[in-house]
Amino acid sequence: MMRFAVLIGVGLLLFRWIMGRWPWEPKVSTRNQAIFRARRLLGVEANANRQEIVEAHKRLIAMVHPDRGGSNDQVHEANAARDLLLDELPHEVR
C-alpha cells in the first residue's frame, strides 16, 4: 500500500514537472493569458467597455512615450494590449 502511495506521489510530481501545472488545475489557454496580461497592463477590469480601454491606453501611452523617457517597445506593447482587448469586445450588429 505504501509503495502505491509513493508511486502516485512520484507520478503527480512528474506530471507537475512536465506540464507545469497540477493535474487538478484547469488548463489556461495562451489567449486567455494574453488577455489577462493586457488588462493588467492597461489597468482595466474584465468588463471594461471600449471607452475605458481607450482612455486607459491614452494614460499609459502618456507615461511610456519615447519623448517622456519610455521606449518604442513599451508603446508597441501598449498598442497590442489595446488592440487585443478591443478585439475581445462584442461587435455591434449592423
C-alpha positions in Angstrom: 0.0 0.0 0.0 2.8 2.4 0.9 4.5 1.6 -2.5 1.3 2.5 -4.3 1.1 5.9 -2.5 4.7 6.7 -3.3 4.2 5.8 -7.0 1.2 8.1 -7.1 3.1 10.9 -5.5 6.0 10.5 -7.9 3.6 10.4 -10.8 2.0 13.6 -9.6 5.3 15.3 -9.2 6.4 14.1 -12.7 3.2 15.5 -14.2 3.8 18.9 -12.5 7.4 19.0 -13.7 6.5 18.1 -17.3 3.2 20.1 -17.7 3.9 23.0 -15.4 0.7 22.6 -13.5 -1.0 20.1 -11.2 -3.4 17.6 -12.8 -6.4 19.1 -11.0 -5.6 22.7 -12.1 -7.6 23.9 -15.2 -5.7 24.3 -18.4 -5.5 28.0 -19.3 -5.2 29.0 -23.0 -2.5 31.2 -24.2 -5.0 33.8 -25.5 -6.6 34.0 -22.0 -3.2 34.6 -20.5 -2.5 37.3 -23.0 -5.9 39.0 -22.3 -5.2 38.8 -18.6 -1.8 40.5 -19.1 -3.3 43.1 -21.4 -5.9 44.0 -18.7 -3.3 44.2 -16.0 -1.0 46.4 -18.2 -3.8 48.8 -19.0 -5.3 48.6 -15.5 -8.8 47.9 -16.7 -11.4 45.5 -15.3 -12.7 42.4 -17.2 -16.0 44.1 -18.0 -14.3 47.4 -19.3 -16.1 49.0 -22.3 -14.5 50.5 -25.4 -14.2 54.0 -23.9 -12.5 52.8 -20.7 -10.0 50.7 -22.7 -9.1 53.7 -25.0 -8.8 56.1 -22.0 -6.5 53.6 -20.1 -4.4 53.2 -23.3 -4.0 57.0 -23.6 -2.9 57.3 -20.0 -0.4 54.5 -20.4 1.0 56.0 -23.7 1.4 59.4 -22.0 3.7 57.7 -19.5 5.7 55.4 -21.7 6.1 57.6 -24.8 9.7 57.9 -26.0 9.5 61.7 -25.6 8.8 61.1 -21.9 11.6 58.6 -21.3 9.8 55.5 -22.4 10.7 53.2 -25.3 9.2 52.2 -28.6 8.8 48.6 -27.3 6.6 49.9 -24.4 4.5 51.8 -26.9 4.1 48.7 -29.1 3.2 46.6 -26.1 0.5 49.2 -25.0 -0.9 49.3 -28.5 -1.0 45.5 -28.7 -2.8 45.3 -25.4 -5.4 47.9 -26.5 -5.9 46.1 -29.8 -6.4 42.7 -28.1 -8.9 44.0 -25.6 -10.8 45.9 -28.2 -10.9 42.8 -30.4 -12.4 40.8 -27.4 -15.4 43.2 -27.1 -18.7 42.1 -28.6 -19.1 43.6 -32.0 -22.2 45.6 -32.9 -24.7 44.1 -35.3 -25.4 46.4 -38.2 
